[in-house]
Amino acid sequence: MTPADLARYLARHQVDAQLITDIGDTATVPKAAAALGVSVEQILKTLLFYIQGKPYVVISHGVEPVAVRALADFFGVGKRQIKLARPQQVLVETGYPVGGVPPLGHINAHPVVMAETILDYKVAFGGGGDDKTMLRIAVAELLRLHLPILLALK
């Protein structure tokens, strides 16, 4: 899938969000934040984890590692039951390549876990469908569209 597919999803679901292109180097979270003029905490990463073999989308701050222990504790499983998806699995499950996965609009719907600290912001920025596009989205829209499990993921 591409940013154009994401744009169609946003329009179809009347999402308060915009795709941003041509902003320069966004290869790292600090570079993306600098290019957008926002704090690094507003840059989101969207990851895919398998928890006991079932896929879950995990949305967190881009600079913070996801605490696998927090996921394990919440789901009542051992840390070995939680696996970060490989790039090919991410592409199959979301439709988007690693480095451009948006926090919504995936080809397959999966349960979503979101860092509760994302609620500290009104607006956040995530992948926009490829490595050259960012998505500006109201955090309220993530809540509306996902009804996520909110966890402390630090």
C-alpha positions as a Markdown table, in Angstrom:
| # | Residue | x | y | z |
|---|---|---|---|---|
| 1 | Met | 0.0 | 0.0 | 0.0 |
| 2 | Thr | 1.1 | 3.6 | -0.5 |
| 3 | Pro | 0.4 | 7.1 | 0.9 |
| 4 | Ala | -2.4 | 7.3 | -1.7 |
| 5 | Asp | -4.1 | 4.3 | -0.1 |
| 6 | Leu | -3.8 | 6.0 | 3.3 |
| 7 | Ala | -5.2 | 9.2 | 1.9 |
| 8 | Arg | -8.3 | 7.3 | 0.7 |
| 9 | Tyr | -8.7 | 5.7 | 4.1 |
| 10 | Leu | -8.5 | 9.1 | 5.8 |
| 11 | Ala | -11.1 | 10.5 | 3.5 |
| 12 | Arg | -13.4 | 7.5 | 3.7 |
| 13 | His | -13.4 | 7.6 | 7.5 |
| 14 | Gln | -13.4 | 11.4 | 7.8 |
| 15 | Val | -10.2 | 11.3 | 9.9 |
| 16 | Asp | -8.8 | 14.6 | 11.2 |
| 17 | Ala | -5.4 | 14.0 | 9.8 |
| 18 | Gln | -3.1 | 15.2 | 7.0 |
| 19 | Leu | -0.3 | 13.6 | 5.0 |
| 20 | Ile | 2.9 | 15.7 | 4.9 |
| 21 | Thr | 5.4 | 15.2 | 2.1 |
| 22 | Asp | 8.6 | 16.9 | 1.1 |
| 23 | Ile | 9.7 | 17.7 | 4.6 |
| 24 | Gly | 13.3 | 16.6 | 4.3 |
| 25 | Asp | 15.2 | 14.0 | 6.2 |
| 26 | Thr | 13.0 | 11.9 | 8.4 |
| 27 | Ala | 15.2 | 8.9 | 8.7 |
| 28 | Thr | 15.4 | 9.1 | 12.5 |
| 29 | Val | 12.9 | 10.3 | 15.1 |
| 30 | Pro | 15.1 | 13.4 | 16.0 |
| 31 | Lys | 15.4 | 14.3 | 12.4 |
| 32 | Ala | 11.7 | 13.9 | 11.8 |
| 33 | Ala | 10.9 | 16.0 | 14.8 |
| 34 | Ala | 13.3 | 18.7 | 13.7 |
| 35 | Ala | 11.8 | 18.8 | 10.2 |
| 36 | Leu | 8.3 | 19.1 | 11.6 |
| 37 | Gly | 9.2 | 21.5 | 14.3 |
| 38 | Val | 7.7 | 19.3 | 17.1 |
| 39 | Ser | 9.0 | 17.4 | 20.1 |
| 40 | Val | 10.5 | 13.9 | 19.7 |
| 41 | Glu | 7.7 | 12.6 | 21.9 |
| 42 | Gln | 5.1 | 13.6 | 19.3 |
| 43 | Ile | 6.7 | 11.2 | 16.7 |
| 44 | Leu | 5.0 | 7.8 | 16.9 |
| 45 | Lys | 6.2 | 4.4 | 15.9 |
| 46 | Thr | 3.7 | 1.8 | 14.8 |
| 47 | Leu | 5.0 | -1.7 | 15.4 |
| 48 | Leu | 3.6 | -5.2 | 15.0 |
| 49 | Phe | 4.1 | -7.7 | 17.8 |
| 50 | Tyr | 2.9 | -11.3 | 18.0 |
| 51 | Ile | 1.6 | -12.1 | 21.5 |
| 52 | Gln | 1.1 | -15.8 | 21.8 |
| 53 | Gly | 1.1 | -16.0 | 18.1 |
| 54 | Lys | -1.7 | -13.4 | 17.6 |
| 55 | Pro | -0.8 | -10.0 | 15.9 |
| 56 | Tyr | -1.2 | -6.8 | 17.8 |
| 57 | Val | -0.4 | -3.3 | 16.6 |
| 58 | Val | 1.6 | -1.3 | 19.2 |
| 59 | Ile | 1.8 | 2.5 | 18.9 |
| 60 | Ser | 4.4 | 4.2 | 21.0 |
| 61 | His | 6.7 | 7.2 | 21.1 |
| 62 | Gly | 9.4 | 6.8 | 18.5 |
| 63 | Val | 12.3 | 7.4 | 20.8 |
| 64 | Glu | 11.3 | 5.0 | 23.5 |
| 65 | Pro | 11.8 | 1.2 | 23.4 |
| 66 | Val | 8.6 | -0.7 | 23.9 |
| 67 | Ala | 8.8 | -2.6 | 27.3 |
| 68 | Val | 8.1 | -6.1 | 26.4 |
| 69 | Arg | 7.7 | -6.8 | 30.1 |
| 70 | Ala | 4.7 | -4.4 | 30.2 |
| 71 | Leu | 3.0 | -6.3 | 27.3 |
| 72 | Ala | 3.8 | -9.7 | 29.0 |
| 73 | Asp | 2.4 | -8.5 | 32.3 |
| 74 | Phe | -0.8 | -7.1 | 30.8 |
| 75 | Phe | -1.5 | -10.3 | 28.7 |
| 76 | Gly | -0.4 | -12.6 | 31.5 |
| 77 | Val | 2.3 | -14.4 | 29.4 |
| 78 | Gly | 6.0 | -14.8 | 29.6 |
| 79 | Lys | 8.3 | -12.4 | 27.6 |
| 80 | Arg | 9.2 | -15.3 | 25.3 |
| 81 | Gln | 5.6 | -15.4 | 24.1 |
| 82 | Ile | 6.0 | -11.9 | 22.6 |
| 83 | Lys | 7.8 | -11.5 | 19.3 |
| 84 | Leu | 8.5 | -8.4 | 17.2 |
| 85 | Ala | 7.3 | -9.0 | 13.7 |
| 86 | Arg | 9.8 | -9.3 | 10.9 |
| 87 | Pro | 9.6 | -6.8 | 8.0 |
| 88 | Gln | 7.8 | -9.2 | 5.7 |
| 89 | Gln | 5.2 | -10.0 | 8.4 |
| 90 | Val | 4.6 | -6.3 | 8.9 |
| 91 | Leu | 4.1 | -5.8 | 5.2 |
| 92 | Val | 1.6 | -8.7 | 5.0 |
| 93 | Glu | -0.3 | -7.7 | 8.1 |
| 94 | Thr | -0.5 | -3.9 | 7.6 |
| 95 | Gly | 0.1 | -3.5 | 3.9 |
| 96 | Tyr | 2.9 | -1.0 | 4.6 |
| 97 | Pro | 6.7 | -1.3 | 4.7 |
| 98 | Val | 8.7 | -0.9 | 7.9 |
| 99 | Gly | 9.7 | 2.7 | 8.2 |
| 100 | Gly | 6.4 | 4.0 | 6.8 |
| 101 | Val | 3.7 | 2.1 | 8.8 |
| 102 | Pro | 0.9 | 4.5 | 9.7 |
| 103 | Pro | -0.9 | 4.1 | 13.0 |
| 104 | Leu | -4.1 | 3.3 | 11.2 |
| 105 | Gly | -5.5 | 2.2 | 7.8 |
| 106 | His | -4.0 | -1.2 | 7.7 |
| 107 | Ile | -5.2 | -3.9 | 5.4 |
| 108 | Asn | -5.9 | -6.2 | 8.3 |
| 109 | Ala | -7.6 | -5.0 | 11.5 |
| 110 | His | -5.7 | -6.1 | 14.7 |
| 111 | Pro | -6.1 | -5.1 | 18.3 |
| 112 | Val | -4.2 | -2.0 | 19.2 |
| 113 | Val | -2.1 | -1.3 | 22.2 |
| 114 | Met | -1.1 | 2.3 | 22.7 |
| 115 | Ala | 1.3 | 4.0 | 25.1 |
| 116 | Glu | -0.9 | 5.9 | 27.5 |
| 117 | Thr | 1.5 | 8.9 | 27.5 |
| 118 | Ile | 0.5 | 9.6 | 23.9 |
| 119 | Leu | -2.6 | 11.1 | 25.5 |
| 120 | Asp | -0.4 | 13.9 | 26.8 |
| 121 | Tyr | -0.5 | 15.4 | 23.3 |
| 122 | Lys | -3.4 | 16.7 | 21.1 |
| 123 | Val | -1.5 | 16.0 | 17.9 |
| 124 | Ala | 1.0 | 13.3 | 17.0 |
| 125 | Phe | 2.9 | 12.4 | 13.8 |
| 126 | Gly | 3.4 | 8.9 | 12.5 |
| 127 | Gly | 4.3 | 7.0 | 9.4 |
| 128 | Gly | 2.5 | 8.2 | 6.3 |
| 129 | Gly | 2.7 | 5.0 | 4.2 |
| 130 | Asp | 6.3 | 5.2 | 3.0 |
| 131 | Asp | 9.7 | 6.5 | 4.3 |
| 132 | Lys | 9.1 | 10.0 | 2.8 |
| 133 | Thr | 5.7 | 10.8 | 4.1 |
| 134 | Met | 4.5 | 11.6 | 7.6 |
| 135 | Leu | 1.0 | 11.6 | 9.0 |
| 136 | Arg | -0.2 | 14.4 | 11.3 |
| 137 | Ile | -3.1 | 13.2 | 13.3 |
| 138 | Ala | -5.2 | 14.3 | 16.3 |
| 139 | Val | -4.7 | 11.9 | 19.1 |
| 140 | Ala | -8.4 | 11.9 | 19.7 |
| 141 | Glu | -8.8 | 10.3 | 16.2 |
| 142 | Leu | -6.5 | 7.4 | 17.2 |
| 143 | Leu | -8.8 | 6.8 | 20.2 |
| 144 | Arg | -11.9 | 7.1 | 18.1 |
| 145 | Leu | -10.8 | 4.7 | 15.4 |
| 146 | His | -8.9 | 2.1 | 17.4 |
| 147 | Leu | -10.4 | 2.0 | 20.9 |
| 148 | Pro | -6.9 | 0.9 | 22.0 |
| 149 | Ile | -5.7 | -0.8 | 25.1 |
| 150 | Leu | -3.8 | 2.0 | 26.9 |
| 151 | Leu | -0.6 | 0.8 | 28.7 |
| 152 | Ala | 2.5 | 2.3 | 30.3 |
| 153 | Leu | 4.9 | 1.0 | 27.7 |
| 154 | Lys | 8.1 | 2.3 | 29.3 |
